[in-house]
């Protein structure tokens, strides 16, 4: 997931990113949670951006913009709280 997060934060509009594998029926799909610097580029632009640097199987199928990523007391992304966040709306 780290490689996907690093690629996503290379987009000029993205401030922070975290990627989780979420269960979708019998499958797992990658969901990217992110915060923006100013204007949200949107899922379509982020998907296209990531396809330029990552293989298709590594590109998240869902993107969720958040005002802030939840953090632990140590300042790291709280992935347990992200797992409780609502999935992307299609």
N, CA, C and O atoms as a GROMACS GRO file, in nm:
protein
  360
    1UNK      N    1   0.082  -0.119   0.000
    1UNK     CA    2   0.000   0.000   0.000
    1UNK      C    3   0.087   0.126   0.000
    1UNK      O    4   0.047   0.230  -0.052
    2UNK      N    5   0.203   0.116   0.058
    2UNK     CA    6   0.291   0.231   0.067
    2UNK      C    7   0.327   0.289  -0.068
    2UNK      O    8   0.335   0.411  -0.084
    3UNK      N    9   0.350   0.203  -0.166
    3UNK     CA   10   0.385   0.250  -0.300
    3UNK      C   11   0.269   0.325  -0.364
    3UNK      O   12   0.289   0.426  -0.432
    4UNK      N   13   0.148   0.278  -0.342
    4UNK     CA   14   0.029   0.344  -0.396
    4UNK      C   15   0.010   0.479  -0.327
    4UNK      O   16  -0.021   0.579  -0.393
    5UNK      N   17   0.027   0.483  -0.196
    5UNK     CA   18   0.014   0.609  -0.122
    5UNK      C   19   0.119   0.710  -0.168
    5UNK      O   20   0.088   0.828  -0.185
    6UNK      N   21   0.242   0.664  -0.187
    6UNK     CA   22   0.349   0.754  -0.233
    6UNK      C   23   0.316   0.810  -0.371
    6UNK      O   24   0.337   0.929  -0.396
    7UNK      N   25   0.267   0.726  -0.460
    7UNK     CA   26   0.230   0.773  -0.594
    7UNK      C   27   0.118   0.874  -0.588
    7UNK      O   28   0.119   0.974  -0.660
    8UNK      N   29   0.020   0.850  -0.502
    8UNK     CA   30  -0.093   0.941  -0.489
    8UNK      C   31  -0.050   1.076  -0.435
    8UNK      O   32  -0.099   1.180  -0.480
    9UNK      N   33   0.042   1.078  -0.339
    9UNK     CA   34   0.086   1.206  -0.283
    9UNK      C   35   0.177   1.283  -0.378
    9UNK      O   36   0.208   1.400  -0.351
   10UNK      N   37   0.219   1.222  -0.486
   10UNK     CA   38   0.294   1.296  -0.588
   10UNK      C   39   0.203   1.384  -0.674
   10UNK      O   40   0.251   1.471  -0.746
   11UNK      N   41   0.073   1.361  -0.667
   11UNK     CA   42  -0.021   1.449  -0.739
   11UNK      C   43  -0.017   1.584  -0.669
   11UNK      O   44  -0.024   1.590  -0.546
   12UNK      N   45  -0.005   1.693  -0.744
   12UNK     CA   46   0.011   1.825  -0.681
   12UNK      C   47  -0.104   1.869  -0.591
   12UNK      O   48  -0.084   1.955  -0.505
   13UNK      N   49  -0.223   1.814  -0.609
   13UNK     CA   50  -0.338   1.856  -0.528
   13UNK      C   51  -0.353   1.776  -0.399
   13UNK      O   52  -0.430   1.815  -0.311
   14UNK      N   53  -0.279   1.666  -0.386
   14UNK     CA   54  -0.297   1.577  -0.271
   14UNK      C   55  -0.199   1.612  -0.160
   14UNK      O   56  -0.078   1.622  -0.181
   15UNK      N   57  -0.255   1.629  -0.040
   15UNK     CA   58  -0.174   1.660   0.078
   15UNK      C   59  -0.133   1.532   0.151
   15UNK      O   60  -0.016   1.512   0.182
   16UNK      N   61  -0.230   1.445   0.179
   16UNK     CA   62  -0.205   1.319   0.249
   16UNK      C   63  -0.288   1.210   0.183
   16UNK      O   64  -0.391   1.236   0.121
   17UNK      N   65  -0.240   1.086   0.197
   17UNK     CA   66  -0.316   0.974   0.141
   17UNK      C   67  -0.292   0.848   0.223
   17UNK      O   68  -0.184   0.828   0.280
   18UNK      N   69  -0.394   0.765   0.229
   18UNK     CA   70  -0.385   0.634   0.291
   18UNK      C   71  -0.469   0.539   0.205
   18UNK      O   72  -0.577   0.576   0.160
   19UNK      N   73  -0.420   0.420   0.184
   19UNK     CA   74  -0.489   0.322   0.100
   19UNK      C   75  -0.514   0.197   0.183
   19UNK      O   76  -0.425   0.146   0.250
   20UNK      N   77  -0.638   0.148   0.176
   20UNK     CA   78  -0.677   0.027   0.248
   20UNK      C   79  -0.740  -0.072   0.152
   20UNK      O   80  -0.803  -0.032   0.053
   21UNK      N   81  -0.723  -0.200   0.180
   21UNK     CA   82  -0.797  -0.303   0.107
   21UNK      C   83  -0.927  -0.324   0.182
   21UNK      O   84  -0.928  -0.363   0.299
   22UNK      N   85  -1.039  -0.298   0.114
   22UNK     CA   86  -1.171  -0.314   0.177
   22UNK      C   87  -1.240  -0.433   0.115
   22UNK      O   88  -1.227  -0.460  -0.005
   23UNK      N   89  -1.314  -0.503   0.197
   23UNK     CA   90  -1.388  -0.621   0.151
   23UNK      C   91  -1.509  -0.576   0.070
   23UNK      O   92  -1.584  -0.488   0.111
   24UNK      N   93  -1.525  -0.640  -0.046
   24UNK     CA   94  -1.641  -0.616  -0.133
   24UNK      C   95  -1.693  -0.754  -0.174
   24UNK      O   96  -1.651  -0.809  -0.276
   25UNK      N   97  -1.784  -0.807  -0.095
   25UNK     CA   98  -1.831  -0.944  -0.120
   25UNK      C   99  -1.719  -1.042  -0.090
   25UNK      O  100  -1.664  -1.042   0.020
   26UNK      N  101  -1.684  -1.124  -0.187
   26UNK     CA  102  -1.575  -1.221  -0.171
   26UNK      C  103  -1.442  -1.163  -0.215
   26UNK      O  104  -1.341  -1.234  -0.216
   27UNK      N  105  -1.440  -1.038  -0.252
   27UNK     CA  106  -1.323  -0.973  -0.310
   27UNK      C  107  -1.270  -0.865  -0.217
   27UNK      O  108  -1.340  -0.821  -0.126
   28UNK      N  109  -1.147  -0.824  -0.240
   28UNK     CA  110  -1.090  -0.709  -0.171
   28UNK      C  111  -1.059  -0.604  -0.277
   28UNK      O  112  -1.003  -0.634  -0.382
   29UNK      N  113  -1.096  -0.481  -0.248
   29UNK     CA  114  -1.069  -0.371  -0.341
   29UNK      C  115  -0.996  -0.262  -0.267
   29UNK      O  116  -1.019  -0.238  -0.148
   30UNK      N  117  -0.906  -0.195  -0.339
   30UNK     CA  118  -0.831  -0.086  -0.278
   30UNK      C  119  -0.916   0.040  -0.275
   30UNK      O  120  -0.979   0.077  -0.374
   31UNK      N  121  -0.917   0.106  -0.160
   31UNK     CA  122  -0.983   0.234  -0.144
   31UNK      C  123  -0.878   0.334  -0.100
   31UNK      O  124  -0.805   0.310  -0.004
   32UNK      N  125  -0.871   0.447  -0.168
   32UNK     CA  126  -0.777   0.553  -0.133
   32UNK      C  127  -0.851   0.663  -0.058
   32UNK      O  128  -0.952   0.714  -0.106
   33UNK      N  129  -0.801   0.698   0.059
   33UNK     CA  130  -0.853   0.810   0.137
   33UNK      C  131  -0.749   0.920   0.126
   33UNK      O  132  -0.629   0.894   0.137
   34UNK      N  133  -0.794   1.042   0.104
   34UNK     CA  134  -0.696   1.149   0.083
   34UNK      C  135  -0.749   1.283   0.130
   34UNK      O  136  -0.870   1.304   0.146
   35UNK      N  137  -0.655   1.375   0.153
   35UNK     CA  138  -0.689   1.514   0.182
   35UNK      C  139  -0.624   1.598   0.072
   35UNK      O  140  -0.524   1.557   0.012
   36UNK      N  141  -0.682   1.713   0.045
   36UNK     CA  142  -0.632   1.796  -0.064
   36UNK      C  143  -0.571   1.926  -0.012
   36UNK      O  144  -0.599   1.970   0.099
   37UNK      N  145  -0.485   1.984  -0.095
   37UNK     CA  146  -0.424   2.113  -0.062
   37UNK      C  147  -0.523   2.227  -0.085
   37UNK      O  148  -0.530   2.319  -0.005
   38UNK      N  149  -0.597   2.220  -0.193
   38UNK     CA  150  -0.694   2.326  -0.226
   38UNK      C  151  -0.818   2.264  -0.289
   38UNK      O  152  -0.917   2.239  -0.220
   39UNK      N  153  -0.814   2.240  -0.420
   39UNK     CA  154  -0.929   2.187  -0.492
   39UNK      C  155  -0.917   2.037  -0.512
   39UNK      O  156  -0.810   1.987  -0.547
   40UNK      N  157  -1.026   1.966  -0.490
   40UNK     CA  158  -1.029   1.820  -0.508
   40UNK      C  159  -1.025   1.787  -0.657
   40UNK      O  160  -1.113   1.830  -0.732
   41UNK      N  161  -0.924   1.711  -0.702
   41UNK     CA  162  -0.918   1.676  -0.843
   41UNK      C  163  -1.023   1.574  -0.885
   41UNK      O  164  -1.055   1.562  -1.003
   42UNK      N  165  -1.077   1.500  -0.790
   42UNK     CA  166  -1.180   1.401  -0.821
   42UNK      C  167  -1.123   1.265  -0.855
   42UNK      O  168  -1.006   1.252  -0.893
   43UNK      N  169  -1.207   1.165  -0.840
   43UNK     CA  170  -1.165   1.026  -0.859
   43UNK      C  171  -1.116   0.997  -1.000
   43UNK      O  172  -1.017   0.926  -1.018
   44UNK      N  173  -1.183   1.050  -1.099
   44UNK     CA  174  -1.145   1.022  -1.238
   44UNK      C  175  -1.003   1.069  -1.267
   44UNK      O  176  -0.923   0.996  -1.327
   45UNK      N  177  -0.971   1.192  -1.224
   45UNK     CA  178  -0.837   1.246  -1.248
   45UNK      C  179  -0.731   1.168  -1.170
   45UNK      O  180  -0.624   1.139  -1.222
   46UNK      N  181  -0.762   1.134  -1.046
   46UNK     CA  182  -0.665   1.059  -0.964
   46UNK      C  183  -0.642   0.920  -1.022
   46UNK      O  184  -0.528   0.872  -1.023
   47UNK      N  185  -0.746   0.857  -1.068
   47UNK     CA  186  -0.734   0.724  -1.130
   47UNK      C  187  -0.642   0.732  -1.252
   47UNK      O  188  -0.551   0.651  -1.266
   48UNK      N  189  -0.664   0.830  -1.339
   48UNK     CA  190  -0.582   0.846  -1.459
   48UNK      C  191  -0.437   0.878  -1.422
   48UNK      O  192  -0.344   0.827  -1.484
   49UNK      N  193  -0.418   0.962  -1.322
   49UNK     CA  194  -0.284   0.999  -1.276
   49UNK      C  195  -0.207   0.876  -1.229
   49UNK      O  196  -0.091   0.857  -1.264
   50UNK      N  197  -0.272   0.793  -1.150
   50UNK     CA  198  -0.206   0.674  -1.097
   50UNK      C  199  -0.176   0.572  -1.206
   50UNK      O  200  -0.075   0.501  -1.197
   51UNK      N  201  -0.261   0.562  -1.307
   51UNK     CA  202  -0.237   0.468  -1.417
   51UNK      C  203  -0.110   0.503  -1.495
   51UNK      O  204  -0.054   0.417  -1.562
   52UNK      N  205  -0.065   0.628  -1.485
   52UNK     CA  206   0.058   0.669  -1.554
   52UNK      C  207   0.183   0.615  -1.484
   52UNK      O  208   0.289   0.607  -1.546
   53UNK      N  209   0.172   0.578  -1.356
   53UNK     CA  210   0.290   0.536  -1.282
   53UNK      C  211   0.279   0.398  -1.217
   53UNK      O  212   0.380   0.340  -1.177
   54UNK      N  213   0.159   0.346  -1.208
   54UNK     CA  214   0.138   0.217  -1.141
   54UNK      C  215   0.070   0.118  -1.235
   54UNK      O  216  -0.002   0.158  -1.325
   55UNK      N  217   0.093  -0.012  -1.214
   55UNK     CA  218   0.017  -0.111  -1.290
   55UNK      C  219  -0.131  -0.102  -1.251
   55UNK      O  220  -0.163  -0.065  -1.138
   56UNK      N  221  -0.218  -0.136  -1.342
   56UNK     CA  222  -0.363  -0.121  -1.320
   56UNK      C  223  -0.411  -0.193  -1.195
   56UNK      O  224  -0.500  -0.143  -1.126
   57UNK      N  225  -0.354  -0.309  -1.163
   57UNK     CA  226  -0.402  -0.383  -1.046
   57UNK      C  227  -0.370  -0.311  -0.914
   57UNK      O  228  -0.429  -0.343  -0.811
   58UNK      N  229  -0.277  -0.215  -0.917
   58UNK     CA  230  -0.242  -0.141  -0.795
   58UNK      C  231  -0.321  -0.011  -0.779
   58UNK      O  232  -0.312   0.054  -0.675
   59UNK      N  233  -0.398   0.026  -0.880
   59UNK     CA  234  -0.473   0.152  -0.875
   59UNK      C  235  -0.604   0.128  -0.798
   59UNK      O  236  -0.680   0.037  -0.832
   60UNK      N  237  -0.630   0.209  -0.695
   60UNK     CA  238  -0.754   0.192  -0.617
   60UNK      C  239  -0.877   0.203  -0.705
   60UNK      O  240  -0.879   0.277  -0.804
   61UNK      N  241  -0.980   0.129  -0.668
   61UNK     CA  242  -1.106   0.136  -0.742
   61UNK      C  243  -1.198   0.243  -0.685
   61UNK      O  244  -1.294   0.284  -0.750
   62UNK      N  245  -1.169   0.289  -0.563
   62UNK     CA  246  -1.250   0.392  -0.499
   62UNK      C  247  -1.160   0.498  -0.438
   62UNK      O  248  -1.050   0.469  -0.391
   63UNK      N  249  -1.209   0.621  -0.440
   63UNK     CA  250  -1.136   0.734  -0.383
   63UNK      C  251  -1.231   0.811  -0.292
   63UNK      O  252  -1.344   0.842  -0.331
   64UNK      N  253  -1.184   0.842  -0.171
   64UNK     CA  254  -1.267   0.913  -0.074
   64UNK      C  255  -1.190   1.034  -0.024
   64UNK      O  256  -1.084   1.021   0.037
   65UNK      N  257  -1.244   1.152  -0.050
   65UNK     CA  258  -1.183   1.276   0.001
   65UNK      C  259  -1.231   1.299   0.143
   65UNK      O  260  -1.350   1.289   0.172
   66UNK      N  261  -1.139   1.331   0.231
   66UNK     CA  262  -1.171   1.360   0.370
   66UNK      C  263  -1.113   1.497   0.407
   66UNK      O  264  -1.014   1.540   0.349
   67UNK      N  265  -1.175   1.563   0.502
   67UNK     CA  266  -1.121   1.691   0.550
   67UNK      C  267  -0.987   1.668   0.618
   67UNK      O  268  -0.894   1.747   0.602
   68UNK      N  269  -0.977   1.560   0.694
   68UNK     CA  270  -0.853   1.522   0.763
   68UNK      C  271  -0.848   1.370   0.772
   68UNK      O  272  -0.951   1.305   0.785
   69UNK      N  273  -0.729   1.314   0.764
   69UNK     CA  274  -0.714   1.171   0.790
   69UNK      C  275  -0.708   1.152   0.941
   69UNK      O  276  -0.644   1.231   1.011
   70UNK      N  277  -0.774   1.048   0.994
   70UNK     CA  278  -0.766   1.025   1.139
   70UNK      C  279  -0.624   0.985   1.177
   70UNK      O  280  -0.560   0.906   1.108
   71UNK      N  281  -0.576   1.041   1.286
   71UNK     CA  282  -0.439   1.015   1.331
   71UNK      C  283  -0.438   0.951   1.469
   71UNK      O  284  -0.528   0.971   1.550
   72UNK      N  285  -0.334   0.871   1.494
   72UNK     CA  286  -0.313   0.815   1.627
   72UNK      C  287  -0.248   0.922   1.714
   72UNK      O  288  -0.215   1.030   1.665
   73UNK      N  289  -0.231   0.893   1.842
   73UNK     CA  290  -0.165   0.989   1.931
   73UNK      C  291  -0.020   1.012   1.891
   73UNK      O  292   0.040   1.113   1.928
   74UNK      N  293   0.038   0.919   1.815
   74UNK     CA  294   0.175   0.933   1.766
   74UNK      C  295   0.183   1.009   1.634
   74UNK      O  296   0.292   1.028   1.581
   75UNK      N  297   0.069   1.054   1.582
   75UNK     CA  298   0.068   1.131   1.458
   75UNK      C  299   0.068   1.048   1.331
   75UNK      O  300   0.084   1.103   1.222
   76UNK      N  301   0.051   0.917   1.342
   76UNK     CA  302   0.044   0.831   1.224
   76UNK      C  303  -0.103   0.812   1.185
   76UNK      O  304  -0.192   0.829   1.268
   77UNK      N  305  -0.126   0.776   1.059
   77UNK     CA  306  -0.263   0.753   1.014
   77UNK      C  307  -0.323   0.638   1.093
   77UNK      O  308  -0.264   0.530   1.105
   78UNK      N  309  -0.441   0.661   1.147
   78UNK     CA  310  -0.513   0.561   1.226
   78UNK      C  311  -0.595   0.474   1.130
   78UNK      O  312  -0.710   0.506   1.099
   79UNK      N  313  -0.535   0.366   1.085
   79UNK     CA  314  -0.599   0.280   0.984
   79UNK      C  315  -0.722   0.210   1.039
   79UNK      O  316  -0.815   0.181   0.964
   80UNK      N  317  -0.723   0.182   1.168
   80UNK     CA  318  -0.841   0.118   1.229
   80UNK      C  319  -0.962   0.210   1.218
   80UNK      O  320  -1.072   0.164   1.189
   81UNK      N  321  -0.943   0.339   1.242
   81UNK     CA  322  -1.054   0.434   1.229
   81UNK      C  323  -1.092   0.454   1.082
   81UNK      O  324  -1.209   0.477   1.051
   82UNK      N  325  -0.994   0.447   0.993
   82UNK     CA  326  -1.025   0.459   0.850
   82UNK      C  327  -1.112   0.343   0.804
   82UNK      O  328  -1.200   0.361   0.720
   83UNK      N  329  -1.088   0.225   0.858
   83UNK     CA  330  -1.168   0.108   0.820
   83UNK      C  331  -1.314   0.128   0.855
   83UNK      O  332  -1.402   0.066   0.794
   84UNK      N  333  -1.342   0.212   0.954
   84UNK     CA  334  -1.480   0.239   0.995
   84UNK      C  335  -1.543   0.353   0.914
   84UNK      O  336  -1.663   0.376   0.923
   85UNK      N  337  -1.461   0.423   0.836
   85UNK     CA  338  -1.513   0.533   0.755
   85UNK      C  339  -1.605   0.477   0.647
   85UNK      O  340  -1.584   0.364   0.601
   86UNK      N  341  -1.705   0.554   0.607
   86UNK     CA  342  -1.795   0.505   0.502
   86UNK      C  343  -1.719   0.485   0.371
   86UNK      O  344  -1.629   0.563   0.339
   87UNK      N  345  -1.755   0.383   0.293
   87UNK     CA  346  -1.690   0.362   0.164
   87UNK      C  347  -1.729   0.472   0.066
   87UNK      O  348  -1.822   0.549   0.090
   88UNK      N  349  -1.657   0.477  -0.043
   88UNK     CA  350  -1.684   0.577  -0.147
   88UNK      C  351  -1.825   0.560  -0.201
   88UNK      O  352  -1.874   0.447  -0.212
   89UNK      N  353  -1.888   0.670  -0.234
   89UNK     CA  354  -2.019   0.666  -0.298
   89UNK      C  355  -2.000   0.663  -0.448
   89UNK      O  356  -1.932   0.749  -0.503
   90UNK      N  357  -2.058   0.565  -0.515
   90UNK     CA  358  -2.045   0.555  -0.662
   90UNK      C  359  -2.153   0.635  -0.731
   90UNK      O  360  -2.157   0.638  -0.854
   0.00000   0.00000   0.00000
